[in-house]
Amino acid sequence: MDLPRMTSTTRIGILMGAALVSACAPAAPDTILLNGKIFTANAAQPWAEALAIRGERIIAVGANTAIAAQAGTSTRRLDLGGRTVVPGFNDAHITVTRPAVDTARLLGADAIARGVTSIQIFSAGPVPAAVQAFRNADLPQRVRVIRMPEPDESGANRDSRPYFPPQPRPRLEARGMGFVLGSSDGARLQQAIGWAYGTEDPLAIDCEDTEMLEAYVAALESHGAAEVWKAKRPRIERPASLPANAAARLTKLGAVIVQAPFDSRASGDAGGPLAQGRPRAGVPLKSILIARVSLALGSGGSLRGLDIIRSAVDPSQGGEALTREEAVTAYTRGSAFSESAERDKGRLAVGMLADLAVLSADMFTVPLEQMAAIRSVMTIIGGRVVHDTGVLR
């Protein structure tokens, strides 16, 4: 018996249904990374074998089989060959003075080769000049320029006002203000606190002594509401100690500590874009985490790369030494939190920006003396390969 002939209406319905199914199917990833040892800095899923990227963001993290199944005909497959992958490092404190385009590019090249995908620049010179230099350098990194208001010869503060939008470039912004203050700078401290409370500009203060550290925390506590400060995340830069009752006071204020775990004075900060210094033993590191205060890591005067991790985990730190996982988390997720960017970067998780580094060696297992020599064999920012040594295929 002959089957009834399919009507044109039926054929149209079937075609429309197929088209609808095709339209609803998720788009394939642009790139997948397979067979890796991926540290995500994501507490819900600290380790993974593979991840998928579409556009500038991560769309999946998990096992090889699950990620490989998502690939389409145009998906680029990168076999990590067991290599270690970490979120792009975010250096939360690099101080520069009147950078030229060439020095900005040198800094960017050094950083990208070491997996540093975000740089927070403290401009010790006029901020417009620093912004211009980094704008013209057009680095692949995400760069934030933080102004450092200083009195000029007339006593007026240079760069005392926020850098208003529009921001210079999509990956370059100028926001925040930083100060280096000692015990005799009480008037400038009060001025800085007043500016920060009255604007949306983040505040960072490098306290040169314990007296200023206590004065800074007390000033935050006495000026305005703690809830307002908590939203602003005031930063304490490179402290040699913690204030009294740090856990209760700093968590209430939402303070973030940016630490440099090495002795910059002994390592030649002015000697070049990358220096290796001996660990700055005895500074708070582990105690910051124990107090449940947010910890970020920054280099100071010269970019340190993975030397900053080596110093943070060095046994000479004693009870303040971090584990390698804690140090990487501070240099990625912690630094992103320090600039209120934790919803976009600092972790390798679904929805986050695909900023990551594939390392030349496993920084979680190599002997400590070899860690500072580790480089990135591939650095990806926003899903785009910006550094590639040709190792991966």
C-alpha positions in Angstrom: 0.0 0.0 0.0 1.3 3.4 -1.0 2.1 5.8 1.8 0.2 9.1 1.5 2.1 11.8 -0.4 3.7 14.4 1.8 1.9 17.7 1.4 3.7 21.0 0.8 2.4 22.2 4.1 3.9 19.2 5.9 7.3 19.7 4.2 7.4 23.3 5.2 6.6 22.4 8.8 9.4 19.9 8.9 11.9 22.3 7.4 10.8 25.0 9.9 11.1 22.6 12.8 14.7 21.7 11.7 15.6 25.3 11.3 14.3 26.1 14.8 16.2 23.2 16.3 19.4 24.4 14.6 18.8 28.0 15.8 18.3 26.8 19.4 21.5 24.7 19.4 24.4 26.4 21.2 27.1 27.8 19.0 30.3 25.8 18.9 33.3 27.3 20.8 36.0 29.2 18.8 38.8 27.5 20.7 39.1 24.5 23.1 42.1 23.7 25.3 42.4 20.0 26.0 44.6 17.6 28.1 45.8 20.2 30.6 46.4 20.7 34.3 44.2 23.8 34.7 44.2 25.7 37.9 41.0 27.8 37.8 41.3 29.8 41.0 37.6 29.0 41.3 36.7 27.5 44.7 33.8 25.6 43.3 36.0 23.8 40.7 39.7 24.4 41.5 41.1 22.0 38.8 40.1 20.9 35.3 41.4 19.2 32.2 39.9 21.4 29.5 38.0 24.6 28.8 36.2 26.1 25.9 36.2 29.7 24.6 33.7 31.6 22.4 34.3 35.2 21.6 36.1 36.8 24.5 34.7 34.6 27.3 34.9 31.1 28.7 31.8 29.0 28.0 32.8 25.7 29.6 35.3 24.2 32.0 35.6 20.5 32.8 36.7 17.1 31.6 38.3 16.4 28.2 35.5 14.3 26.9 32.8 16.9 27.8 34.7 19.8 26.3 35.8 18.0 23.1 32.2 17.0 22.5 31.3 20.7 22.1 33.7 21.4 19.3 32.4 22.2 15.8 34.0 22.0 12.4 35.6 25.4 12.8 36.7 25.1 16.4 40.4 25.4 17.0 41.7 22.6 19.2 44.8 23.1 21.3 46.4 20.1 22.9 48.1 21.2 26.1 50.0 18.0 26.5 49.6 18.1 30.2 50.9 21.6 30.6 49.8 23.8 33.4 47.3 26.6 32.8 46.5 29.5 35.2 44.3 32.6 35.0 46.1 35.5 33.6 48.3 37.1 36.3 47.2 40.5 37.5 50.0 42.7 38.9 48.2 44.9 41.4 51.0 47.5 42.0 53.7 48.7 39.6 54.9 52.2 40.1 56.1 54.2 37.1 57.4 57.7 36.7 56.8 59.5 33.4 56.9 56.4 31.2 57.7 56.8 27.5 56.0 54.7 24.8 59.1 52.5 24.4 59.3 51.8 28.1 55.6 51.0 28.2 56.0 48.6 25.4 59.0 47.0 27.0 57.0 46.5 30.2 54.1 45.0 28.2 56.3 42.6 26.3 58.0 41.4 29.6 54.6 41.0 31.2 52.9 39.1 28.4 55.8 36.6 28.1 55.3 35.8 31.8 51.5 35.4 31.6 50.7 38.8 33.1 47.4 39.9 31.4 46.5 42.8 33.7 48.7 45.6 35.0 47.7 48.2 37.6 50.0 51.2 37.2 50.6 53.8 39.9 51.6 56.9 38.1 54.2 58.8 40.1 54.3 61.4 37.3 51.5 63.4 35.8 48.7 61.0 35.0 47.8 62.5 31.6 51.4 61.8 30.4 51.2 58.2 31.7 47.8 57.7 30.0 49.2 59.1 26.7 52.2 56.8 26.8 50.1 53.6 27.4 47.5 54.7 24.9 50.2 55.1 22.2 51.9 51.8 23.3 48.6 50.0 22.7 49.5 47.0 24.8 47.5 43.8 24.6 47.1 43.7 28.4 44.3 45.3 30.4 46.0 48.4 32.0 44.6 50.6 34.8 46.4 53.8 35.5 46.1 55.1 39.1 47.0 58.7 39.8 49.2 59.7 42.7 48.2 63.3 43.7 51.3 65.3 44.8 51.7 68.9 45.8 53.6 71.0 43.2 55.8 74.0 44.1 52.8 76.2 44.7 51.3 73.7 47.1 48.5 72.8 44.8 47.9 69.0 44.3 48.7 67.7 40.9 46.1 65.2 39.6 43.8 65.8 42.5 40.6 65.3 40.4 39.4 62.0 39.0 40.2 61.2 35.4 36.7 61.5 33.9 35.3 59.4 31.0 35.5 58.7 28.2 38.2 56.3 29.2 41.3 56.2 26.9 40.8 52.8 25.3 38.7 49.6 25.9 41.7 47.9 27.6 43.1 51.1 29.2 41.4 53.0 31.9 42.5 55.7 34.4 40.7 55.2 37.8 41.7 55.5 41.4 44.2 57.4 43.5 47.2 56.3 45.5 49.4 57.9 48.1 52.6 57.1 49.9 52.3 58.5 53.4 54.3 58.5 56.6 53.5 59.4 60.2 54.0 63.1 59.5 51.4 63.2 56.7 48.3 63.4 58.8 46.8 66.4 56.9 47.3 64.7 53.5 45.7 61.5 54.9 42.6 63.4 55.9 42.5 65.1 52.5 42.8 61.7 50.7 40.0 60.2 52.9 37.7 63.1 52.1 38.3 62.9 48.4 37.7 59.2 48.3 34.6 59.3 50.3 33.1 62.0 48.1 33.7 60.3 44.8 33.6 56.8 43.2 37.4 56.9 42.8 39.1 54.0 44.6 41.7 54.8 47.3 45.1 53.1 47.9 47.5 54.2 50.5 51.1 52.8 50.9 51.8 53.3 54.7 55.5 53.9 55.3 55.3 53.1 59.0 53.0 51.4 61.5 51.9 54.8 62.9 50.4 55.8 59.5 48.9 52.4 59.1 47.0 52.8 62.3 46.0 56.3 61.4 44.7 55.2 58.0 42.5 52.5 59.4 41.2 54.8 62.2 40.5 57.5 59.6 38.4 55.1 57.6 36.5 54.1 60.7 35.8 57.6 61.8 34.9 59.2 58.4 31.4 58.1 57.1 29.7 54.7 57.1 31.5 51.4 57.1 29.1 50.2 54.5 30.2 52.9 52.1 33.8 52.0 52.5 33.1 48.4 52.1 31.7 49.1 48.6 34.7 51.2 47.8 37.3 48.6 48.9 40.0 50.9 50.3 43.5 49.4 49.7 46.5 49.1 52.0 49.6 48.8 49.9 52.6 46.7 50.9 52.2 46.9 54.7 55.0 45.6 57.0 52.5 44.6 59.6 48.8 44.5 60.3 46.8 47.0 62.4 45.5 46.0 65.8 42.4 43.7 65.6 42.9 43.5 61.9 40.3 40.7 61.3 37.4 42.6 62.7 38.3 46.1 61.6 39.5 45.4 58.0 36.7 43.0 57.1 34.1 45.5 58.4 35.7 48.2 56.1 36.0 45.9 53.2 39.7 46.7 53.0 42.0 44.9 50.5 45.7 44.4 51.2 48.1 44.5 48.2 51.4 42.9 49.3 54.9 42.7 47.8 56.6 39.7 49.4 60.2 40.6 48.5 62.8 43.1 49.5 62.7 45.7 46.7 65.5 47.7 48.2 67.9 44.7 47.8 66.8 43.8 44.3 67.5 46.9 42.3 64.0 48.2 41.6 65.4 50.8 39.2 67.5 48.3 37.3 65.1 47.2 34.7 61.6 45.9 33.9 62.2 42.5 35.6 64.2 42.0 38.7 64.6 39.1 41.1 64.7 40.0 44.8 65.1 38.0 47.9 62.0 37.3 49.9 60.8 40.1 52.2 60.6 37.8 55.2 58.2 38.5 58.1 55.6 40.6 56.2 52.0 39.5 56.6 50.8 37.1 54.0 49.1 34.0 55.5 47.9 36.1 58.4 45.9 38.2 56.0 44.1 35.2 54.7 43.6 33.9 58.2 42.0 37.2 59.1 39.7 36.7 56.1 40.9 39.9 54.5 41.3 40.0 50.7 44.9 39.6 49.6 46.4 40.7 46.2 50.0 40.7 45.0 51.9 43.5 43.3 55.5 44.1 42.3 56.2 47.6 43.3 58.9 49.4 41.3 59.7 46.6 38.8 57.7 43.8 37.3 58.5 40.5 39.0 56.6 37.9 37.0 56.6 34.5 38.8 59.3 35.7 41.2 56.4 37.3 43.1 54.9 33.8 43.6 58.3 32.3 44.5 58.8 34.9 47.2 55.3 34.4 48.6 55.8 30.7 49.1 59.5 30.7 50.2 60.1 28.9 53.4 62.0 31.9 54.7 58.5 33.5 55.2 58.0 31.1 58.1 54.4 31.0 59.2 53.5 33.7 56.7 54.4 31.6 53.7 51.5 30.9 51.3 50.8 27.6 49.5 51.4 27.8 45.8 47.7 27.7 45.2 47.1 30.5 47.6 49.8 32.6 46.0 48.4 32.1 42.5 44.9 32.9 43.7 46.1 36.2 45.3 48.0 37.1 42.1 44.8 36.4 39.9 41.5 36.5 41.7 42.7 38.6 44.6 44.2 41.2 42.3 41.0 41.3 40.3 39.0 41.9 43.5 41.4 44.7 44.4 40.2 46.7 41.3 36.5 45.5 41.6 36.9 43.4 38.5 36.2 40.0 40.0 33.0 39.5 37.9 35.1 39.6 34.7 38.6 38.2 35.4 40.7 36.4 37.9 39.1 33.0 37.5 38.7 30.4 34.8 35.0 29.8 35.0 32.0 30.0 32.8 31.2 33.6 31.8 34.6 35.0 32.8 36.9 36.7 30.3 39.2 34.2 28.7 42.5 35.7 30.1 44.9 32.9 30.7 48.5 31.6 30.5 49.9 28.2 29.5 53.1 27.8 31.4 56.4 26.3 30.4 56.6 24.2 33.5 54.3 23.1 36.4 54.7 25.9 38.9 52.8 23.8 41.5 55.5 21.1 41.6 58.8 22.4 40.3 61.6 23.0 42.8 61.3 26.5 44.3 64.6 27.7 42.7 63.2 27.0 39.2 59.9 28.9 39.6 61.1 32.4 38.7 62.4 31.0 35.3 58.9 29.8 34.2 57.5 31.6 31.2 54.2 31.5 29.3 54.3 29.5 26.1 50.9 30.9 25.2 49.1 33.9 26.6 45.4 34.5 25.7 43.5 37.7 26.5 39.8 38.0 25.8 40.0 34.8 23.8 42.7 36.2 21.5 46.2 34.7 21.4 48.6 37.6 22.1 51.8 35.6 22.8 52.7 32.3 21.2 56.1 30.5 21.3 54.8 27.9 18.9 54.9 25.0 21.4 51.2 24.2 21.2 49.6 22.6 18.2 
